[in-house]
């Protein structure tokens, strides 16, 4: 790790142990006992969370490795019904730079136009045939298409200058791919891009300055379905939104913020439909069960890795959700 700034007592950069890269992984050793964040895949937390994400340790195992003493509980039954260690983040909406908001909005409008142009036909067909999304869903979600990798001046976007290890200024990268926005009360707060050809890099790229909150669809029903991908969330909402609320985390290890936590505590049932892989299965059994108790039901798709793959193989998404409600 190389020191790149004095932020929070010292900021260090290096390759991300989760998604690779050269210097997208940032560490602040002196900030509240040590914090980390990847600008590529979005993983973040403290030293305990790092051991949980990277080494697959439980909270207690991570504390033991770090020689942190934790008071033992009197009842294991209570531990299964509520994760007393989990403290959700407060819902804070920082004041976003006006230039960043303006540039992000311009980028999204261009991407939306691109998707419905001749040049976006292939991307639109992908959303139809591989993700199962209708034109109405695509338009309502304001999805777009960025046809080529582009590099922008960070200051022009209202972001602070960053200097790379070679002394050159870092550019803001918007890769080729599907553009997925996130809004909060009508305000654009994030854009994530699903890369067309990630190679050995991350599939999803978060535009710097974006606020990392799960994408949610109307938290006003008693049944909530938790998925990973935002495009999977759109598909489930499209097919079964009349029955359930849907939350798309963006990654298996993303945790609820305070607003989402309150809604989940009041839910009658929570269906955990994270991807059918190692991280998804581990998170399904541990965090969600420990935090929200018996109302949690692990409900992965019966075929494929995620709802989109299952839909491609003929799964009726609504019937699958209805079966989880029995």
Secondary structure, DSSP 8 states (H G I E B T S, - for coil): -EEEE-GGG-EEEEEETTTEEEEEEEEETTSTT-EEEETTT--EEEHHHHHHHHH---HHHHHHHTT------S-HHHHHH--TT---B--------HHHHHHHHHHHHHHHHHHTSGGGHHHHHHHHHTT---HHHHHHTT-EEE-S-EEE-TGGGT----B-TTS-B--EEE-SEEEEEEEETTEEEEEEEEES--TTS-SEEE-TT-----EEE---SSEEEEES-HHHHHHHHHHHTTT-EEEE-SSTT---BHHHHHHHHH-SEEEE---SSHHHHHHHHTHHHHHHGGGEEE---SSSSSHHHHHHTT--HHHHHHHHH-
